[in-house]
């Protein structure tokens, strides 16, 4: 009980101090299991937070909140891997699951027999009917330009899931539908600021369509529920402002603030990482992918 109630003073702690505080390290160890994985995760979060001009202006507790969600989901905060991001919005940091992170959680669940998501080029959409859910695509029907080269014009994004129970579903969003969604739900996209929407629109579009499909039609694990709940939210760690306890760091105790502050021009990209290292910034393979 004494160990459970250990706490650390929050006053004047920066993100480096928070991430290395004993109570945070212990909670991360509980989530990630392996000490090397834990150390690598801590280093990657600090690197992202201190190498980004606008994350430096964010409240350290919101950065910690986003990091704790990622750790609970066992997803690394290494932007070049596309699993999960910490995005600055004014003085708050927000958690954002990446396209590859969404796929990772889906594969872990064991509910999916097949997952397909692809950009659809001009000419490849043969037939669509939203009312019947019928879509026909032809990979070989991609149009060519005047020089005879395959067109690079993407007209939309498709996603399909086949569950182990036999259920299947396909959806298709046009590029305009994706942009409308991004404009409605992303202040950074709406204002034209640098974010994953700007640096990798294709991956964010694929994630958005696939997330919509999974959220609406697929059975969801606790991890997937939490990923969807906290995606694009400022994670609120509830405490008295002085002490931080283990209970405060449990994902079930977190709040989610979806109201974006008016963002400043910001850069959500972080430094490059060594691709030979593990997902969590170390030489190991990371936490057990099957742990729920």
MIDOSE-1310 file (N, C-alpha, C; in nm, 2 decimals, decimal comma, always signed):
residues 292
xxxx	+0,08/-0,12/+0,00/+0,00/+0,00/+0,00/+0,09/+0,13/+0,00; +0,20/+0,12/+0,08/+0,29/+0,24/+0,08/+0,35/+0,26/-0,05; +0,38/+0,15/-0,13/+0,44/+0,17/-0,26/+0,33/+0,23/-0,35; +0,20/+0,19/-0,34/+0,10/+0,24/-0,42/+0,07/+0,38/-0,40
xxxx	+0,10/+0,43/-0,28/+0,06/+0,57/-0,24/+0,18/+0,66/-0,26; +0,30/+0,61/-0,30/+0,41/+0,70/-0,32/+0,38/+0,81/-0,42; +0,43/+0,93/-0,40/+0,39/+1,04/-0,48/+0,51/+1,13/-0,51; +0,50/+1,21/-0,60/+0,61/+1,30/-0,63/+0,56/+1,44/-0,65
xxxx	+0,63/+1,54/-0,60/+0,59/+1,68/-0,61/+0,59/+1,72/-0,76; +0,48/+1,79/-0,80/+0,47/+1,83/-0,94/+0,52/+1,97/-0,96; +0,53/+2,05/-0,86/+0,56/+2,19/-0,87/+0,70/+2,21/-0,94; +0,69/+2,28/-1,05/+0,81/+2,32/-1,13/+0,88/+2,21/-1,20
xxxx	+0,82/+2,09/-1,21/+0,88/+1,98/-1,28/+0,87/+2,00/-1,43; +0,98/+1,98/-1,50/+0,97/+1,98/-1,65/+0,95/+1,84/-1,70; +0,94/+1,82/-1,83/+0,90/+1,69/-1,88/+1,02/+1,59/-1,85; +1,14/+1,63/-1,85/+1,25/+1,54/-1,81/+1,24/+1,49/-1,67
xxxx	+1,21/+1,59/-1,58/+1,19/+1,55/-1,44/+1,07/+1,46/-1,42; +0,96/+1,49/-1,49/+0,84/+1,40/-1,48/+0,86/+1,26/-1,53; +0,93/+1,25/-1,65/+0,95/+1,12/-1,70/+1,04/+1,03/-1,63; +1,13/+1,10/-1,55/+1,23/+1,02/-1,47/+1,19/+1,01/-1,32
xxxx	+1,07/+1,07/-1,29/+1,03/+1,06/-1,15/+0,99/+0,91/-1,12; +1,03/+0,86/-1,00/+1,01/+0,72/-0,97/+0,87/+0,66/-0,99; +0,77/+0,75/-0,96/+0,63/+0,70/-0,98/+0,59/+0,68/-1,12; +0,64/+0,77/-1,21/+0,62/+0,76/-1,35/+0,69/+0,64/-1,41
xxxx	+0,82/+0,62/-1,37/+0,90/+0,51/-1,42/+0,84/+0,38/-1,38; +0,79/+0,37/-1,26/+0,73/+0,25/-1,22/+0,60/+0,21/-1,30; +0,52/+0,32/-1,32/+0,40/+0,29/-1,40/+0,43/+0,25/-1,54; +0,53/+0,32/-1,60/+0,57/+0,28/-1,74/+0,62/+0,14/-1,74
xxxx	+0,70/+0,10/-1,63/+0,75/-0,04/-1,62/+0,63/-0,14/-1,62; +0,53/-0,10/-1,55/+0,41/-0,19/-1,54/+0,35/-0,21/-1,68; +0,35/-0,10/-1,76/+0,28/-0,10/-1,89/+0,37/-0,17/-1,99; +0,50/-0,14/-1,99/+0,59/-0,19/-2,10/+0,67/-0,31/-2,06
xxxx	+0,67/-0,35/-1,93/+0,73/-0,47/-1,88/+0,88/-0,47/-1,88; +0,94/-0,46/-2,00/+1,09/-0,47/-2,01/+1,16/-0,34/-1,97; +1,26/-0,35/-1,89/+1,33/-0,22/-1,85/+1,39/-0,15/-1,97; +1,45/-0,22/-2,07/+1,51/-0,16/-2,18/+1,40/-0,09/-2,26
xxxx	+1,29/-0,15/-2,28/+1,18/-0,09/-2,35/+1,13/+0,04/-2,27; +1,12/+0,03/-2,14/+1,08/+0,15/-2,06/+1,18/+0,26/-2,08; +1,31/+0,23/-2,07/+1,41/+0,34/-2,08/+1,41/+0,40/-2,22; +1,39/+0,31/-2,32/+1,38/+0,37/-2,46/+1,26/+0,45/-2,48
xxxx	+1,15/+0,42/-2,42/+1,03/+0,50/-2,43/+1,05/+0,63/-2,36; +1,10/+0,63/-2,25/+1,13/+0,76/-2,18/+1,22/+0,85/-2,26; +1,32/+0,79/-2,32/+1,41/+0,87/-2,40/+1,35/+0,93/-2,52; +1,26/+0,85/-2,58/+1,19/+0,90/-2,71/+1,10/+1,01/-2,68
xxxx	+1,02/+1,00/-2,56/+0,93/+1,11/-2,53/+1,00/+1,24/-2,50; +1,11/+1,23/-2,42/+1,19/+1,35/-2,39/+1,25/+1,41/-2,51; +1,29/+1,32/-2,61/+1,35/+1,37/-2,73/+1,25/+1,45/-2,81; +1,13/+1,39/-2,83/+1,02/+1,46/-2,90/+0,98/+1,59/-2,84
xxxx	+0,97/+1,59/-2,70/+0,92/+1,70/-2,63/+1,02/+1,82/-2,63; +1,15/+1,79/-2,63/+1,25/+1,89/-2,62/+1,31/+1,93/-2,75; +1,28/+1,86/-2,86/+1,33/+1,90/-2,99/+1,23/+1,97/-3,07; +1,11/+1,99/-3,02/+1,00/+2,06/-3,09/+0,98/+2,19/-3,02
xxxx	+0,99/+2,30/-3,09/+0,98/+2,43/-3,04/+0,85/+2,46/-2,97; +0,74/+2,40/-3,03/+0,61/+2,43/-2,98/+0,57/+2,33/-2,87; +0,62/+2,21/-2,87/+0,60/+2,12/-2,75/+0,67/+2,18/-2,63; +0,77/+2,25/-2,65/+0,84/+2,31/-2,53/+0,75/+2,41/-2,46
xxxx	+0,65/+2,46/-2,53/+0,56/+2,56/-2,47/+0,44/+2,50/-2,41; +0,43/+2,37/-2,43/+0,31/+2,30/-2,37/+0,33/+2,26/-2,23; +0,22/+2,25/-2,16/+0,22/+2,21/-2,02/+0,28/+2,07/-2,01; +0,38/+2,05/-1,93/+0,44/+1,92/-1,92/+0,35/+1,81/-1,88
xxxx	+0,25/+1,84/-1,80/+0,15/+1,73/-1,76/+0,07/+1,68/-1,87; +0,04/+1,77/-1,97/-0,03/+1,72/-2,09/+0,05/+1,64/-2,18; +0,18/+1,66/-2,18/+0,28/+1,58/-2,25/+0,29/+1,44/-2,19; +0,29/+1,44/-2,05/+0,30/+1,32/-1,98/+0,17/+1,24/-2,00
xxxx	+0,05/+1,31/-2,00/-0,07/+1,24/-2,03/-0,08/+1,17/-2,16; -0,03/+1,24/-2,27/-0,03/+1,17/-2,40/+0,07/+1,05/-2,40; +0,18/+1,07/-2,33/+0,28/+0,96/-2,32/+0,23/+0,84/-2,25; +0,15/+0,87/-2,14/+0,10/+0,75/-2,06/-0,01/+0,68/-2,14
xxxx	-0,09/+0,75/-2,23/-0,18/+0,68/-2,31/-0,11/+0,59/-2,41; +0,00/+0,64/-2,47/+0,08/+0,56/-2,57/+0,14/+0,44/-2,50; +0,19/+0,46/-2,38/+0,25/+0,35/-2,31/+0,15/+0,24/-2,27; +0,03/+0,28/-2,23/-0,07/+0,19/-2,20/-0,11/+0,11/-2,32
xxxx	-0,11/+0,17/-2,44/-0,14/+0,11/-2,56/-0,02/+0,03/-2,62; +0,09/+0,04/-2,55/+0,22/-0,02/-2,60/+0,25/+0,03/-2,74; +0,24/+0,16/-2,76/+0,28/+0,22/-2,89/+0,39/+0,32/-2,87; +0,50/+0,31/-2,95/+0,61/+0,41/-2,93/+0,58/+0,55/-2,98
xxxx	+0,64/+0,65/-2,91/+0,62/+0,79/-2,95/+0,75/+0,82/-3,03; +0,75/+0,77/-3,15/+0,86/+0,80/-3,25/+0,79/+0,83/-3,38; +0,78/+0,96/-3,41/+0,70/+1,01/-3,52/+0,73/+0,94/-3,66; +0,86/+0,91/-3,68/+0,90/+0,85/-3,80/+0,84/+0,71/-3,82
xxxx	+0,80/+0,65/-3,71/+0,74/+0,51/-3,72/+0,59/+0,52/-3,74; +0,53/+0,63/-3,72/+0,39/+0,65/-3,75/+0,29/+0,57/-3,66; +0,34/+0,53/-3,54/+0,25/+0,46/-3,45/+0,16/+0,55/-3,36; +0,23/+0,65/-3,31/+0,16/+0,75/-3,22/+0,24/+0,88/-3,22
xxxx	+0,16/+0,99/-3,19/+0,23/+1,12/-3,19/+0,18/+1,20/-3,07; +0,27/+1,29/-3,03/+0,23/+1,40/-2,93/+0,23/+1,53/-3,01; +0,11/+1,59/-3,02/+0,09/+1,71/-3,11/+0,07/+1,83/-3,02; +0,14/+1,94/-3,05/+0,12/+2,06/-2,97/+0,00/+2,15/-3,02
xxxx	-0,08/+2,19/-2,93/-0,19/+2,29/-2,96/-0,18/+2,39/-2,85; -0,13/+2,51/-2,89/-0,12/+2,61/-2,79/-0,03/+2,57/-2,67; -0,09/+2,57/-2,55/-0,01/+2,53/-2,43/-0,05/+2,38/-2,39; -0,13/+2,32/-2,48/-0,16/+2,18/-2,45/-0,10/+2,08/-2,55
xxxx	-0,07/+1,96/-2,51/-0,02/+1,86/-2,60/-0,14/+1,76/-2,61; -0,15/+1,71/-2,73/-0,26/+1,61/-2,76/-0,20/+1,48/-2,80; -0,26/+1,37/-2,76/-0,23/+1,24/-2,81/-0,29/+1,21/-2,95; -0,22/+1,15/-3,04/-0,28/+1,12/-3,17/-0,23/+0,98/-3,21
xxxx	-0,32/+0,89/-3,23/-0,27/+0,76/-3,28/-0,24/+0,77/-3,43; -0,14/+0,70/-3,48/-0,10/+0,70/-3,62/-0,17/+0,59/-3,69; -0,16/+0,60/-3,83/-0,21/+0,50/-3,91/-0,16/+0,36/-3,88; -0,03/+0,35/-3,86/+0,03/+0,22/-3,83/+0,00/+0,17/-3,69
xxxx	-0,02/+0,27/-3,60/-0,06/+0,23/-3,47/-0,20/+0,17/-3,47; -0,29/+0,22/-3,55/-0,43/+0,17/-3,56/-0,42/+0,03/-3,61; -0,34/+0,01/-3,71/-0,33/-0,13/-3,77/-0,27/-0,22/-3,67; -0,17/-0,18/-3,59/-0,11/-0,26/-3,49/-0,21/-0,31/-3,38
xxxx	-0,30/-0,22/-3,34/-0,40/-0,25/-3,24/-0,50/-0,35/-3,30; -0,54/-0,33/-3,42/-0,63/-0,42/-3,49/-0,58/-0,56/-3,50; -0,45/-0,57/-3,54/-0,39/-0,70/-3,55/-0,38/-0,77/-3,42; -0,35/-0,70/-3,32/-0,33/-0,76/-3,18/-0,46/-0,82/-3,13
xxxx	-0,57/-0,77/-3,18/-0,70/-0,81/-3,12/-0,74/-0,95/-3,16; -0,69/-1,00/-3,27/-0,72/-1,14/-3,31/-0,86/-1,15/-3,37; -0,93/-1,03/-3,39/-1,07/-1,03/-3,44/-1,07/-1,02/-3,60; -0,95/-0,98/-3,66/-0,95/-0,95/-3,80/-0,88/-1,07/-3,88
xxxx	-0,95/-1,11/-3,98/-0,89/-1,21/-4,07/-0,81/-1,13/-4,18; -0,86/-1,02/-4,22/-0,80/-0,94/-4,32/-0,83/-0,79/-4,31; -0,73/-0,71/-4,33/-0,75/-0,56/-4,33/-0,69/-0,51/-4,46; -0,77/-0,43/-4,54/-0,72/-0,37/-4,66/-0,75/-0,22/-4,66
xxxx	-0,66/-0,14/-4,68/-0,69/+0,00/-4,70/-0,59/+0,06/-4,80; -0,64/+0,13/-4,90/-0,56/+0,17/-5,02/-0,61/+0,30/-5,07; -0,52/+0,38/-5,12/-0,56/+0,50/-5,20/-0,62/+0,45/-5,33; -0,72/+0,52/-5,38/-0,79/+0,48/-5,51/-0,76/+0,58/-5,61
xxxx	-0,69/+0,54/-5,72/-0,65/+0,63/-5,82/-0,76/+0,64/-5,93; -0,75/+0,75/-6,00/-0,85/+0,78/-6,11/-0,86/+0,66/-6,20; -0,98/+0,61/-6,22/-1,01/+0,50/-6,31/-1,03/+0,37/-6,23; -0,98/+0,36/-6,11/-0,99/+0,23/-6,04/-1,12/+0,20/-5,97
xxxx	-1,20/+0,31/-5,95/-1,34/+0,29/-5,89/-1,43/+0,26/-6,00; -1,48/+0,14/-6,01/-1,56/+0,09/-6,12/-1,71/+0,11/-6,08; -1,75/+0,09/-5,96/-1,89/+0,10/-5,92/-1,90/+0,13/-5,77; -1,99/+0,21/-5,73/-2,01/+0,23/-5,59/-2,16/+0,26/-5,56
xxxx	-2,20/+0,21/-5,44/-2,34/+0,23/-5,39/-2,34/+0,23/-5,24; -2,34/+0,35/-5,18/-2,34/+0,36/-5,04/-2,46/+0,29/-4,97; -2,57/+0,29/-5,04/-2,69/+0,24/-4,98/-2,69/+0,08/-4,97; -2,62/+0,02/-5,06/-2,61/-0,13/-5,06/-2,48/-0,17/-5,00
xxxx	-2,38/-0,08/-4,99/-2,25/-0,11/-4,94/-2,16/-0,18/-5,05; -2,20/-0,17/-5,17/-2,13/-0,24/-5,28/-2,03/-0,15/-5,35; -1,91/-0,19/-5,35/-1,80/-0,12/-5,41/-1,72/-0,21/-5,50; -1,69/-0,17/-5,62/-1,61/-0,25/-5,71/-1,49/-0,17/-5,75
xxxx	-1,37/-0,23/-5,73/-1,24/-0,16/-5,77/-1,17/-0,25/-5,86; -1,09/-0,18/-5,95/-1,01/-0,26/-6,05/-0,87/-0,20/-6,05; -0,78/-0,27/-5,99/-0,64/-0,22/-5,97/-0,58/-0,19/-6,11; -0,61/-0,27/-6,21/-0,55/-0,25/-6,34/-0,61/-0,14/-6,43
xxxx	-0,72/-0,08/-6,37/-0,79/+0,02/-6,46/-0,74/+0,16/-6,43; -0,63/+0,18/-6,36/-0,58/+0,31/-6,33/-0,55/+0,38/-6,46; -0,60/+0,50/-6,47/-0,58/+0,58/-6,60/-0,44/+0,62/-6,62; -0,41/+0,66/-6,74/-0,28/+0,70/-6,78/-0,29/+0,85/-6,83
xxxx	-0,17/+0,92/-6,81/-0,17/+1,06/-6,86/-0,14/+1,07/-7,01; -0,12/+1,19/-7,06/-0,10/+1,21/-7,20/+0,03/+1,14/-7,25; +0,13/+1,13/-7,16/+0,25/+1,07/-7,19/+0,25/+0,91/-7,18; +0,14/+0,86/-7,14/+0,12/+0,72/-7,12/+0,17/+0,66/-6,99
xxxx	+0,19/+0,75/-6,89/+0,23/+0,71/-6,76/+0,11/+0,70/-6,67; +0,11/+0,61/-6,58/+0,00/+0,59/-6,48/-0,02/+0,72/-6,41; -0,15/+0,76/-6,40/-0,18/+0,88/-6,33/-0,15/+0,87/-6,18; -0,11/+0,98/-6,12/-0,09/+0,99/-5,97/-0,21/+1,06/-5,90
xxxx	-0,31/+1,08/-5,98/-0,43/+1,15/-5,92/-0,51/+1,05/-5,83; -0,52/+1,08/-5,70/-0,59/+1,00/-5,61/-0,73/+1,06/-5,60; -0,84/+0,98/-5,61/-0,97/+1,03/-5,61/-1,04/+1,00/-5,47; -0,98/+0,91/-5,39/-1,03/+0,87/-5,27/-0,96/+0,76/-5,20
xxxx	-1,02/+0,71/-5,09/-0,95/+0,61/-5,01/-1,05/+0,50/-4,97; -1,01/+0,37/-4,98/-1,10/+0,27/-4,95/-1,05/+0,19/-4,83; -1,13/+0,12/-4,75/-1,09/+0,04/-4,65/-1,19/-0,08/-4,64; -1,14/-0,20/-4,61/-1,22/-0,32/-4,60/-1,17/-0,40/-4,48
xxxx	-1,26/-0,46/-4,41/-1,23/-0,55/-4,30/-1,30/-0,68/-4,32; -1,23/-0,79/-4,30/-1,29/-0,92/-4,29/-1,26/-0,98/-4,15; -1,37/-1,00/-4,08/-1,35/-1,05/-3,94/-1,35/-1,21/-3,94; -1,30/-1,26/-3,83/-1,29/-1,41/-3,82/-1,43/-1,47/-3,81
xxxx	-1,52/-1,39/-3,77/-1,66/-1,45/-3,76/-1,73/-1,45/-3,89; -1,67/-1,40/-4,00/-1,73/-1,40/-4,13/-1,78/-1,27/-4,18; -1,79/-1,17/-4,09/-1,85/-1,04/-4,13/-1,74/-0,97/-4,21; -1,79/-0,90/-4,32/-1,70/-0,82/-4,40/-1,77/-0,68/-4,43
xxxx	-1,69/-0,58/-4,45/-1,75/-0,44/-4,47/-1,64/-0,36/-4,55; -1,69/-0,29/-4,65/-1,60/-0,20/-4,73/-1,66/-0,06/-4,73; -1,58/+0,04/-4,72/-1,62/+0,18/-4,73/-1,53/+0,25/-4,82; -1,57/+0,36/-4,88/-1,49/+0,45/-4,96/-1,53/+0,59/-4,94
xxxx	-1,42/+0,67/-4,92/-1,44/+0,82/-4,90/-1,36/+0,89/-5,01; -1,43/+0,99/-5,07/-1,36/+1,07/-5,17/-1,26/+1,16/-5,10; -1,16/+1,21/-5,18/-1,06/+1,30/-5,12/-1,13/+1,42/-5,05; -1,24/+1,47/-5,12/-1,31/+1,59/-5,06/-1,38/+1,55/-4,93
xxxx	-1,43/+1,43/-4,92/-1,49/+1,38/-4,79/-1,38/+1,38/-4,68; -1,26/+1,33/-4,71/-1,16/+1,32/-4,62/-1,12/+1,47/-4,57; -1,11/+1,56/-4,67/-1,07/+1,69/-4,64/-1,18/+1,76/-4,55; -1,30/+1,73/-4,58/-1,41/+1,79/-4,50/-1,40/+1,74/-4,36
xxxx	-1,37/+1,61/-4,34/-1,36/+1,56/-4,21/-1,24/+1,62/-4,14; -1,13/+1,64/-4,20/-1,01/+1,70/-4,14/-1,03/+1,84/-4,11; -1,10/+1,92/-4,19/-1,13/+2,06/-4,16/-1,22/+2,07/-4,04; -1,31/+1,97/-4,02/-1,41/+1,98/-3,91/-1,34/+1,94/-3,78
xxxx	-1,25/+1,84/-3,78/-1,19/+1,79/-3,66/-1,05/+1,82/-3,63; -0,98/+1,89/-3,72/-0,84/+1,92/-3,70/-0,82/+2,07/-3,71; -0,79/+2,14/-3,61/-0,76/+2,28/-3,61/-0,63/+2,31/-3,69; -0,53/+2,22/-3,68/-0,40/+2,23/-3,75/-0,43/+2,23/-3,90
xxxx	-0,51/+2,13/-3,94/-0,54/+2,12/-4,09/-0,62/+2,24/-4,13; -0,71/+2,28/-4,05/-0,80/+2,39/-4,09/-0,72/+2,52/-4,11; -0,62/+2,54/-4,03/-0,54/+2,66/-4,03/-0,42/+2,65/-4,12; -0,39/+2,53/-4,17/-0,28/+2,51/-4,26/-0,15/+2,49/-4,19
xxxx	-0,15/+2,46/-4,06/-0,03/+2,45/-3,99/+0,04/+2,31/-4,01; +0,16/+2,30/-3,98/+0,23/+2,17/-3,99/+0,19/+2,07/-3,89; +0,14/+1,96/-3,93/+0,10/+1,85/-3,85/+0,11/+1,72/-3,93; +0,08/+1,61/-3,88/+0,08/+1,48/-3,96/-0,02/+1,50/-4,08
xxxx	-0,12/+1,58/-4,07/-0,21/+1,60/-4,19/-0,13/+1,67/-4,30; -0,04/+1,75/-4,27/+0,03/+1,83/-4,37/+0,16/+1,75/-4,42; +0,22/+1,68/-4,32/+0,35/+1,61/-4,36/+0,32/+1,48/-4,42; +0,21/+1,42/-4,39/+0,18/+1,29/-4,45/+0,03/+1,27/-4,47
xxxx	-0,03/+1,35/-4,56/-0,18/+1,35/-4,58/-0,23/+1,21/-4,61; -0,15/+1,14/-4,69/-0,20/+1,00/-4,74/-0,22/+0,91/-4,62; -0,12/+0,91/-4,53/-0,13/+0,82/-4,41/-0,24/+0,86/-4,32; -0,26/+0,99/-4,30/-0,37/+1,04/-4,22/-0,51/+1,01/-4,28
xxxx	-0,51/+1,02/-4,41/-0,64/+0,99/-4,48/-0,67/+0,84/-4,47; -0,58/+0,76/-4,49/-0,60/+0,61/-4,47/-0,64/+0,58/-4,33; -0,57/+0,64/-4,23/-0,61/+0,62/-4,09/-0,75/+0,66/-4,06; -0,79/+0,78/-4,11/-0,92/+0,83/-4,08/-1,03/+0,74/-4,14
xxxx	-1,01/+0,69/-4,26/-1,12/+0,61/-4,32/-1,12/+0,47/-4,25; -1,00/+0,42/-4,22/-1,00/+0,29/-4,15/-1,05/+0,30/-4,01; -1,02/+0,41/-3,94/-1,07/+0,43/-3,80/-1,22/+0,44/-3,80; -1,28/+0,51/-3,90/-1,42/+0,52/-3,91/-1,48/+0,38/-3,93
xxxx	-1,42/+0,30/-4,01/-1,48/+0,16/-4,04/-1,47/+0,08/-3,92; -1,35/+0,08/-3,85/-1,34/-0,01/-3,73/-1,43/+0,04/-3,62; -1,43/+0,17/-3,60/-1,52/+0,22/-3,49/-1,66/+0,19/-3,51; -1,71/+0,19/-3,63/-1,85/+0,17/-3,66/-1,89/+0,03/-3,67
xxxx	-1,80/-0,06/-3,72/-1,85/-0,19/-3,76/-1,77/-0,31/-3,69; -1,66/-0,28/-3,63/-1,58/-0,39/-3,58/-1,59/-0,40/-3,43; -1,57/-0,53/-3,37/-1,56/-0,54/-3,23/-1,43/-0,48/-3,18; -1,43/-0,42/-3,07/-1,32/-0,34/-3,02/-1,27/-0,39/-2,89
xxxx	-1,13/-0,41/-2,88/-1,07/-0,45/-2,75/-1,07/-0,32/-2,67; -1,03/-0,34/-2,54/-1,01/-0,22/-2,45/-0,91/-0,13/-2,50; -0,80/-0,19/-2,56/-0,69/-0,10/-2,62/-0,75/-0,02/-2,73; -0,83/-0,08/-2,82/-0,88/+0,00/-2,93/-0,98/+0,10/-2,88
xxxx	-1,06/+0,07/-2,79/-1,16/+0,17/-2,73/-1,08/+0,29/-2,67; -0,97/+0,26/-2,60/-0,89/+0,37/-2,55/-0,83/+0,46/-2,65; -0,78/+0,39/-2,76/-0,71/+0,46/-2,87/-0,81/+0,56/-2,93; -0,93/+0,51/-2,96/-1,03/+0,59/-3,02/-1,08/+0,70/-2,93
xxxx	-1,09/+0,67/-2,80/-1,14/+0,77/-2,70/-1,04/+0,89/-2,69; -0,91/+0,86/-2,69/-0,81/+0,96/-2,66/-0,75/+1,02/-2,79; -0,78/+0,97/-2,90/-0,72/+1,02/-3,03/-0,76/+1,17/-3,04; -0,66/+1,25/-3,07/-0,67/+1,39/-3,09/-0,73/+1,46/-2,96
xxxx	-0,70/+1,41/-2,85/-0,75/+1,47/-2,72/-0,63/+1,52/-2,64; -0,65/+1,62/-2,56/-0,55/+1,66/-2,46/-0,59/+1,57/-2,34; -0,50/+1,49/-2,30/-0,52/+1,40/-2,19/-0,50/+1,46/-2,05; -0,61/+1,46/-1,97/-0,61/+1,53/-1,84/-0,57/+1,43/-1,73
xxxx	-0,46/+1,45/-1,67/-0,43/+1,37/-1,55/-0,49/+1,44/-1,43; -0,58/+1,38/-1,36/-0,65/+1,44/-1,25/-0,58/+1,42/-1,12; -0,54/+1,53/-1,07/-0,47/+1,53/-0,94/-0,49/+1,67/-0,87; -0,43/+1,68/-0,75/-0,46/+1,80/-0,68/-0,36/+1,92/-0,71
xxxx	-0,27/+1,89/-0,81/-0,18/+1,99/-0,85/-0,05/+1,99/-0,77; -0,04/+1,91/-0,67/+0,08/+1,90/-0,59/+0,14/+1,76/-0,59; +0,06/+1,66/-0,57/+0,11/+1,53/-0,57/+0,06/+1,44/-0,68; +0,14/+1,35/-0,73/+0,10/+1,26/-0,83/+0,11/+1,11/-0,78
xxxx	+0,00/+1,04/-0,79/+0,00/+0,91/-0,73/-0,01/+0,81/-0,85; +0,00/+0,68/-0,82/-0,01/+0,57/-0,92/-0,15/+0,57/-0,97; -0,25/+0,59/-0,89/-0,39/+0,59/-0,93/-0,41/+0,70/-1,04; -0,34/+0,82/-1,02/-0,36/+0,93/-1,12/-0,31/+0,89/-1,26
xxxx	-0,21/+0,79/-1,26/-0,15/+0,75/-1,39/-0,22/+0,63/-1,46; -0,33/+0,59/-1,40/-0,41/+0,48/-1,46/-0,50/+0,54/-1,57; -0,50/+0,48/-1,69/-0,57/+0,54/-1,80/-0,72/+0,55/-1,77; -0,78/+0,47/-1,69/-0,92/+0,48/-1,65/-0,95/+0,60/-1,57
xxxx	-0,84/+0,67/-1,52/-0,87/+0,79/-1,44/-0,85/+0,92/-1,52; -0,80/+0,90/-1,65/-0,77/+1,01/-1,73/-0,90/+1,08/-1,79; -0,89/+1,21/-1,80/-1,00/+1,28/-1,87/-0,95/+1,32/-2,01; -1,04/+1,35/-2,10/-1,01/+1,39/-2,24/-1,07/+1,52/-2,27
xxxx	-0,99/+1,62/-2,32/-1,04/+1,75/-2,36/-1,03/+1,76/-2,51; -1,14/+1,76/-2,58/-1,14/+1,76/-2,72/-1,16/+1,91/-2,78; -1,16/+2,00/-2,69/-1,17/+2,14/-2,74/-1,03/+2,20/-2,77; -1,00/+2,21/-2,90/-0,87/+2,26/-2,94/-0,86/+2,41/-2,90
xxxx	-0,74/+2,45/-2,84/-0,71/+2,59/-2,82/-0,67/+2,64/-2,96; -0,68/+2,77/-2,97/-0,64/+2,84/-3,10/-0,49/+2,81/-3,11; -0,45/+2,72/-3,21/-0,31/+2,68/-3,22/-0,22/+2,79/-3,28; -0,10/+2,79/-3,23/+0,01/+2,87/-3,29/+0,07/+2,79/-3,41
xxxx	+0,14/+2,86/-3,50/+0,21/+2,78/-3,61/+0,30/+2,69/-3,54; +0,29/+2,56/-3,58/+0,36/+2,46/-3,50/+0,42/+2,35/-3,60; +0,52/+2,28/-3,55/+0,58/+2,17/-3,63/+0,57/+2,05/-3,54; +0,49/+1,95/-3,59/+0,47/+1,83/-3,51/+0,58/+1,72/-3,54
xxxx	+0,67/+1,75/-3,63/+0,77/+1,65/-3,67/+0,88/+1,65/-3,57; +0,94/+1,53/-3,55/+1,05/+1,52/-3,45/+1,18/+1,47/-3,52; +1,29/+1,46/-3,45/+1,41/+1,42/-3,51/+1,40/+1,28/-3,57; +1,49/+1,25/-3,66/+1,50/+1,12/-3,72/+1,55/+1,02/-3,62
xxxx	+1,52/+0,90/-3,63/+1,57/+0,80/-3,53/+1,64/+0,69/-3,61; +1,72/+0,62/-3,54/+1,80/+0,51/-3,61/+1,70/+0,39/-3,63; +1,67/+0,36/-3,76/+1,58/+0,25/-3,79/+1,62/+0,12/-3,75; +1,75/+0,10/-3,71/+1,80/-0,03/-3,67/+1,76/-0,06/-3,52
xxxx	+1,71/+0,05/-3,46/+1,67/+0,03/-3,32/+1,53/-0,02/-3,31; +1,49/-0,06/-3,19/+1,36/-0,12/-3,17/+1,25/-0,01/-3,17; +1,13/-0,05/-3,17/+1,02/+0,04/-3,18/+1,02/+0,15/-3,07; +1,07/+0,12/-2,96/+1,07/+0,21/-2,85/+1,20/+0,28/-2,83
xxxx	+1,29/+0,28/-2,93/+1,41/+0,36/-2,93/+1,53/+0,28/-2,87; +1,51/+0,15/-2,84/+1,62/+0,07/-2,79/+1,65/-0,04/-2,89; +1,74/-0,13/-2,85/+1,78/-0,24/-2,94/+1,69/-0,36/-2,92; +1,58/-0,35/-2,84/+1,49/-0,46/-2,82/+1,37/-0,45/-2,91
xxxx	+1,29/-0,55/-2,91/+1,17/-0,55/-3,00/+1,05/-0,48/-2,93; +1,07/-0,44/-2,81/+0,96/-0,37/-2,74/+0,87/-0,46/-2,66; +0,76/-0,41/-2,62/+0,67/-0,49/-2,53/+0,60/-0,60/-2,60; +0,55/-0,69/-2,53/+0,48/-0,81/-2,59/+0,36/-0,76/-2,66
xxxx	+0,36/-0,78/-2,79/+0,25/-0,72/-2,88/+0,12/-0,79/-2,85; +0,12/-0,90/-2,78/-0,01/-0,97/-2,76/-0,07/-0,93/-2,62; +0,00/-0,85/-2,54/-0,05/-0,82/-2,41/-0,16/-0,72/-2,43; -0,28/-0,75/-2,37/-0,39/-0,66/-2,38/-0,40/-0,56/-2,27
